[in-house]
Amino acid sequence: MLKIWGFFAFLTVSFGNAQSKNAFVQANLNYDNYCNVRFQYCVDYPIQLMTPEPESSNGDGRIFTNHKHEETLRVFGRNNLDAEGRTISLKQQFDADLKSLAKNTATKITYQKRGKTFFVISGYKNGKIFYQKTILKNDAFAYAILQYDENERTVFDKISTNIFKSFK
Protein backbone atom coordinates (compact mmCIF):
# COMPACT_ATOMS: atom_id res chain seq x y z
CA MET A 1 0.00 0.00 0.00
CA LEU A 2 1.35 3.46 -0.89
CA LYS A 3 0.70 6.24 1.59
CA ILE A 4 1.37 9.82 0.55
CA TRP A 5 1.88 12.75 2.93
CA GLY A 6 2.85 16.02 1.28
CA PHE A 7 5.86 15.32 -0.92
CA PHE A 8 6.64 11.99 0.73
CA ALA A 9 5.59 8.56 -0.35
CA PHE A 10 5.98 5.75 2.17
CA LEU A 11 5.62 2.12 1.26
CA THR A 12 3.92 -0.06 3.83
CA VAL A 13 4.67 -3.72 3.21
CA SER A 14 4.20 -6.70 5.46
CA PHE A 15 7.54 -8.38 6.10
CA GLY A 16 8.46 -11.19 8.44
CA ASN A 17 10.60 -8.86 10.52
CA ALA A 18 11.65 -5.23 10.85
CA GLN A 19 15.12 -5.98 9.46
CA SER A 20 13.67 -7.04 6.12
CA LYS A 21 11.50 -3.92 5.93
CA ASN A 22 14.45 -1.66 6.76
CA ALA A 23 16.66 -3.39 4.18
CA PHE A 24 13.91 -2.89 1.57
CA VAL A 25 13.55 0.81 2.43
CA GLN A 26 17.31 1.42 2.37
CA ALA A 27 17.81 -0.44 -0.91
CA ASN A 28 15.13 1.68 -2.58
CA LEU A 29 16.22 5.11 -1.44
CA ASN A 30 17.33 7.73 -3.91
CA TYR A 31 19.67 10.51 -2.87
CA ASP A 32 19.90 14.07 -4.07
CA ASN A 33 22.76 16.45 -3.42
CA TYR A 34 22.69 19.88 -1.81
CA CYS A 35 25.74 22.09 -2.34
CA ASN A 36 26.24 25.36 -0.55
CA VAL A 37 27.91 28.01 -2.69
CA ARG A 38 28.81 30.39 0.15
CA PHE A 39 30.73 27.86 2.29
CA GLN A 40 31.51 25.34 -0.48
CA TYR A 41 30.26 22.13 1.13
CA CYS A 42 27.96 19.43 -0.23
CA VAL A 43 25.83 16.69 1.32
CA ASP A 44 23.59 13.90 0.00
CA TYR A 45 20.13 13.33 1.49
CA PRO A 46 17.46 10.63 0.90
CA ILE A 47 14.65 12.25 -1.07
CA GLN A 48 12.03 9.75 0.12
CA LEU A 49 12.68 10.63 3.77
CA MET A 50 13.61 14.32 3.73
CA THR A 51 12.27 17.47 2.13
CA PRO A 52 14.64 20.43 1.75
CA GLU A 53 13.36 23.72 3.08
CA PRO A 54 14.45 26.90 1.24
CA GLU A 55 18.06 27.89 1.77
CA SER A 56 18.54 30.35 4.65
CA SER A 57 18.30 34.04 3.81
CA ASN A 58 22.02 34.58 4.46
CA GLY A 59 22.96 31.60 2.28
CA ASP A 60 24.75 29.60 4.99
CA GLY A 61 22.69 26.41 4.81
CA ARG A 62 19.46 24.53 4.73
CA ILE A 63 17.10 22.48 6.92
CA PHE A 64 15.58 19.17 5.77
CA THR A 65 12.35 17.95 7.36
CA ASN A 66 10.70 14.56 7.71
CA HIS A 67 7.10 13.58 6.84
CA LYS A 68 5.93 15.11 10.17
CA HIS A 69 7.55 18.43 9.15
CA GLU A 70 10.10 18.04 11.95
CA GLU A 71 13.69 19.07 11.43
CA THR A 72 15.76 15.97 10.63
CA LEU A 73 18.92 17.33 9.01
CA ARG A 74 20.45 20.78 9.36
CA VAL A 75 23.50 21.81 7.36
CA PHE A 76 25.20 25.18 7.63
CA GLY A 77 28.52 26.94 7.49
CA ARG A 78 30.06 29.73 9.49
CA ASN A 79 33.35 31.56 9.54
CA ASN A 80 35.86 30.23 12.05
CA LEU A 81 36.20 33.52 13.90
CA ASP A 82 35.30 34.41 17.47
CA ALA A 83 33.46 37.58 18.52
CA GLU A 84 36.75 39.54 18.47
CA GLY A 85 37.62 38.38 14.94
CA ARG A 86 40.31 35.88 15.97
CA THR A 87 40.61 32.55 14.17
CA ILE A 88 39.19 29.56 16.05
CA SER A 89 41.03 26.26 15.73
CA LEU A 90 39.20 22.99 15.12
CA LYS A 91 40.11 21.89 18.66
CA GLN A 92 38.69 25.11 20.13
CA GLN A 93 35.42 24.63 18.22
CA PHE A 94 35.25 20.96 19.23
CA ASP A 95 35.73 21.89 22.91
CA ALA A 96 33.18 24.71 22.64
CA ASP A 97 30.57 22.44 21.05
CA LEU A 98 31.10 19.75 23.70
CA LYS A 99 30.76 22.37 26.44
CA SER A 100 27.60 23.79 24.88
CA LEU A 101 26.02 20.33 24.54
CA ALA A 102 26.96 19.45 28.15
CA LYS A 103 25.00 22.48 29.43
CA ASN A 104 21.77 20.84 28.29
CA THR A 105 20.77 18.27 30.91
CA ALA A 106 18.66 16.49 28.26
CA THR A 107 21.84 15.69 26.28
CA LYS A 108 23.96 12.58 26.67
CA ILE A 109 27.08 12.35 24.52
CA THR A 110 27.90 8.75 23.63
CA TYR A 111 30.64 9.26 21.02
CA GLN A 112 33.17 11.93 20.14
CA LYS A 113 36.14 11.97 17.80
CA ARG A 114 38.39 14.69 16.45
CA GLY A 115 40.54 14.32 13.35
CA LYS A 116 42.80 16.76 11.50
CA THR A 117 40.00 18.47 9.55
CA PHE A 118 36.79 17.26 11.22
CA PHE A 119 35.10 16.22 14.41
CA VAL A 120 32.08 14.08 15.21
CA ILE A 121 29.82 14.19 18.26
CA SER A 122 26.81 11.93 18.74
CA GLY A 123 24.41 10.82 21.40
CA TYR A 124 20.93 11.66 22.65
CA LYS A 125 19.45 15.14 22.84
CA ASN A 126 15.94 16.09 23.88
CA GLY A 127 14.72 12.51 23.43
CA LYS A 128 16.23 12.06 19.96
CA ILE A 129 19.39 10.51 18.58
CA PHE A 130 21.74 13.07 17.08
CA TYR A 131 24.90 12.94 14.97
CA GLN A 132 26.95 16.05 14.35
CA LYS A 133 29.86 16.24 11.96
CA THR A 134 31.83 19.44 11.64
CA ILE A 135 34.48 19.97 9.00
CA LEU A 136 37.05 22.71 8.62
CA LYS A 137 36.84 23.88 5.02
CA ASN A 138 38.39 26.98 3.45
CA ASP A 139 38.77 28.88 6.74
CA ALA A 140 35.19 28.11 7.76
CA PHE A 141 33.32 25.42 9.64
CA ALA A 142 30.61 23.40 7.91
CA TYR A 143 28.13 21.51 10.08
CA ALA A 144 25.78 18.61 9.37
CA ILE A 145 23.47 17.67 12.25
CA LEU A 146 21.10 14.72 11.88
CA GLN A 147 18.44 13.97 14.50
CA TYR A 148 15.71 11.38 14.63
CA ASP A 149 13.50 9.37 16.98
CA GLU A 150 14.94 6.20 18.47
CA ASN A 151 12.22 4.07 16.85
CA GLU A 152 13.68 5.13 13.46
CA ARG A 153 17.18 4.05 14.44
CA THR A 154 17.54 0.95 12.25
CA VAL A 155 16.80 2.97 9.11
CA PHE A 156 18.61 6.19 10.03
CA ASP A 157 21.76 4.59 11.43
CA LYS A 158 22.54 3.24 7.96
CA ILE A 159 21.34 6.36 6.15
CA SER A 160 23.56 8.49 8.38
CA THR A 161 26.59 6.66 6.96
CA ASN A 162 25.64 7.78 3.44
CA ILE A 163 24.90 11.34 4.56
CA PHE A 164 28.13 11.83 6.49
CA LYS A 165 30.39 10.12 3.94
CA SER A 166 29.04 12.53 1.32
CA PHE A 167 29.48 15.61 3.53
CA LYS A 168 32.50 17.40 2.07
C-alpha positions in Angstrom: 0.0 0.0 0.0 1.4 3.5 -0.9 0.7 6.2 1.6 1.4 9.8 0.6 1.9 12.8 2.9 2.9 16.0 1.3 5.9 15.3 -0.9 6.6 12.0 0.7 5.6 8.6 -0.4 6.0 5.8 2.2 5.6 2.1 1.3 3.9 -0.1 3.8 4.7 -3.7 3.2 4.2 -6.7 5.5 7.5 -8.4 6.1 8.5 -11.2 8.4 10.6 -8.9 10.5 11.6 -5.2 10.8 15.1 -6.0 9.5 13.7 -7.0 6.1 11.5 -3.9 5.9 14.5 -1.7 6.8 16.7 -3.4 4.2 13.9 -2.9 1.6 13.5 0.8 2.4 17.3 1.4 2.4 17.8 -0.4 -0.9 15.1 1.7 -2.6 16.2 5.1 -1.4 17.3 7.7 -3.9 19.7 10.5 -2.9 19.9 14.1 -4.1 22.8 16.4 -3.4 22.7 19.9 -1.8 25.7 22.1 -2.3 26.2 25.4 -0.6 27.9 28.0 -2.7 28.8 30.4 0.1 30.7 27.9 2.3 31.5 25.3 -0.5 30.3 22.1 1.1 28.0 19.4 -0.2 25.8 16.7 1.3 23.6 13.9 0.0 20.1 13.3 1.5 17.5 10.6 0.9 14.6 12.2 -1.1 12.0 9.7 0.1 12.7 10.6 3.8 13.6 14.3 3.7 12.3 17.5 2.1 14.6 20.4 1.8 13.4 23.7 3.1 14.5 26.9 1.2 18.1 27.9 1.8 18.5 30.3 4.7 18.3 34.0 3.8 22.0 34.6 4.5 23.0 31.6 2.3 24.7 29.6 5.0 22.7 26.4 4.8 19.5 24.5 4.7 17.1 22.5 6.9 15.6 19.2 5.8 12.4 18.0 7.4 10.7 14.6 7.7 7.1 13.6 6.8 5.9 15.1 10.2 7.6 18.4 9.1 10.1 18.0 11.9 13.7 19.1 11.4 15.8 16.0 10.6 18.9 17.3 9.0 20.4 20.8 9.4 23.5 21.8 7.4 25.2 25.2 7.6 28.5 26.9 7.5 30.1 29.7 9.5 33.4 31.6 9.5 35.9 30.2 12.1 36.2 33.5 13.9 35.3 34.4 17.5 33.5 37.6 18.5 36.7 39.5 18.5 37.6 38.4 14.9 40.3 35.9 16.0 40.6 32.6 14.2 39.2 29.6 16.1 41.0 26.3 15.7 39.2 23.0 15.1 40.1 21.9 18.7 38.7 25.1 20.1 35.4 24.6 18.2 35.3 21.0 19.2 35.7 21.9 22.9 33.2 24.7 22.6 30.6 22.4 21.0 31.1 19.8 23.7 30.8 22.4 26.4 27.6 23.8 24.9 26.0 20.3 24.5 27.0 19.5 28.1 25.0 22.5 29.4 21.8 20.8 28.3 20.8 18.3 30.9 18.7 16.5 28.3 21.8 15.7 26.3 24.0 12.6 26.7 27.1 12.3 24.5 27.9 8.7 23.6 30.6 9.3 21.0 33.2 11.9 20.1 36.1 12.0 17.8 38.4 14.7 16.5 40.5 14.3 13.3 42.8 16.8 11.5 40.0 18.5 9.6 36.8 17.3 11.2 35.1 16.2 14.4 32.1 14.1 15.2 29.8 14.2 18.3 26.8 11.9 18.7 24.4 10.8 21.4 20.9 11.7 22.7 19.4 15.1 22.8 15.9 16.1 23.9 14.7 12.5 23.4 16.2 12.1 20.0 19.4 10.5 18.6 21.7 13.1 17.1 24.9 12.9 15.0 27.0 16.1 14.4 29.9 16.2 12.0 31.8 19.4 11.6 34.5 20.0 9.0 37.0 22.7 8.6 36.8 23.9 5.0 38.4 27.0 3.4 38.8 28.9 6.7 35.2 28.1 7.8 33.3 25.4 9.6 30.6 23.4 7.9 28.1 21.5 10.1 25.8 18.6 9.4 23.5 17.7 12.2 21.1 14.7 11.9 18.4 14.0 14.5 15.7 11.4 14.6 13.5 9.4 17.0 14.9 6.2 18.5 12.2 4.1 16.9 13.7 5.1 13.5 17.2 4.0 14.4 17.5 1.0 12.2 16.8 3.0 9.1 18.6 6.2 10.0 21.8 4.6 11.4 22.5 3.2 8.0 21.3 6.4 6.2 23.6 8.5 8.4 26.6 6.7 7.0 25.6 7.8 3.4 24.9 11.3 4.6 28.1 11.8 6.5 30.4 10.1 3.9 29.0 12.5 1.3 29.5 15.6 3.5 32.5 17.4 2.1 
